[in-house]
């Protein structure tokens, strides 16, 4: 575990941005260091929670706007491209590493739902709201934080909608 209040000097820029966003919003949480989690199941196993308590940050490219669009979904769910397109109001394409890094400030595998470099349109999977506590990436592939779903909706500005299969 990482005592984020004490070791701020040793944090990456991405992790510091997430910590600052959480602090600014009043979300009191510990950022945990974990083994690399390539899947939501890996993350859930490392943390000791249900797979659907993992809030995955899935980024698409808005084909008309050229902006990154964030879909925060439960770990066991998949984003349905047609439902996501309808919510976003534009065609969606694959977001490459450069787009993700330049618009969010995060590398693939560590995209957090909070602490982005730029404002982002975000959508929320209602399945996540069925839990008292959920876990999300904290800006690196090795760090996560927990929060109540309502708090994460508030800080991310995500709009709830049906976009999963």
N, C-alpha and C positions, 0 to 999 in steps of 0.2 A: 504494500500500500504506500501511497505517496501522501505525505502531509503537505498539502499544496500551500498552506499558509507559510510554512517555514522554508520550503525549498524553491521559492519563486525564482531566485536567481539562476537556478539550474534548469528551468523549464524552457522548452522551445517557444518560439514566438507564437505559434498556433495554440499551444496549451495555455500560454499567458493570456491570449485573447479570449479564450473560452472562460478561464478563471475570472477575468475582469468582467465579462458579460454576466456570468452567474452572480458575482458579487454586486454588480450594479443593479441587478434585478431583485436582489434580496433572497435569492435561492441559496440556502445554506446546505452545502453538500461537500462531501469529501471526493476528491478525484483519486481514483484507484489506478494503479499500474497493473497491467495484466500481460500475459503472454500474447503474442500476435494471434488475433482471432480472425481467421480467413472467412468464417461464416458466422451467422447469427447463433447457430447451435454451439460453435466453439466459444463464443463470447458468453452465452448463457451457462455453459458448463464451467467456464473459468470463474464466473461471478456466483453461480449457485442460484440461478433464477430460471423461470420458464422462458422458452425461446421467444414467445410473443411479448415478453417484457423488454426485449431488446428493440430499441427504436432505431431502425436503419434509416440513414440519410441517403436517399437515392436522387441523383441529379440527372436531369435531362437538359438538352439544349432546346430552347424555343426557336423553332426554325424561322419564324418571321422576326421575332425580337432580337435573336442572337444572344439572349440572356439565359443564364443558368436558372432552372426552376427546380425547387426542392420538394420531394415527396417523402414525408416522414412516416414510415410504415412499420408495423409489428414484424418482428423477426421471422415469423412463419409465413407471412403473406408475401405475395408477389405483386408488383405494379402491373395493372392491365393497361397497355398502351392506349387503347381507344377511350377507356374511361378517364385516364389521365389527360389525354388530349382535350376531351370535352371540358374538364375542369379548368385546364390551363387556358383554354380559349384560343389555342394555336396548335399547329402541328409540332410534334416533338421528335427530336433525334437524339442520337447518342452524344453525350457530353464527353469530350476528350479530356485528357489530363491537363492540357494547357488552359482550356476554358475553366475547368473546375478550380485550378490553382489561381488563375488570374482574377476570377470573380468572387470566389469564396475565401481564398487564402489557405485552403487546406489541400493536402494530397489525397488522392484516392485511397480509401481504406481508413482514413481518419477524419472524414467530413463530419463535423458536428452540426447539430441543428441550431446552434447559437454561436455568436462570435465571428460572423462572416465579415469580410472586408467591405462588402457592399450590401445594400438592402437586397433581399431576395424574396420572390414570390414563393410561398411555402404552403403545402397542403398536408393535412393531418389524417391519418388512418384512425377511425373511431375505435378500432380494436384496442389500441393503446390506452384508451380512456377507461377500459374495464379493470385496470389494475390500480392499486394504491401507489405503487412505485414502479418506475421504468428506468432503464439504463440506456445511455447514449454515448457515442464517441465524444471524446473531449479534445479533439484536434489532432490526435495522432493515432496510429493503428494499435498503440499499446496503452491507451488511457481511456477510461470511461468515468462517467458521473451518473448519479441517480437523481431523480426529481419526481415530484408528483406530476401526473399528466397535465393537470390544469396549469401548473406553473410553467411547464415546458411549452404549452400552447401559448400562454401569455408572452413569454420572452421571445419565442420564435415568430409570433404573428401568424402562425399557420391557420388556415381555414379548413375545417373539417369537411370531408367529402368522401364519396364512394369511388375509389380508384384502384381497388385490389381485385384479384381473382379469387 
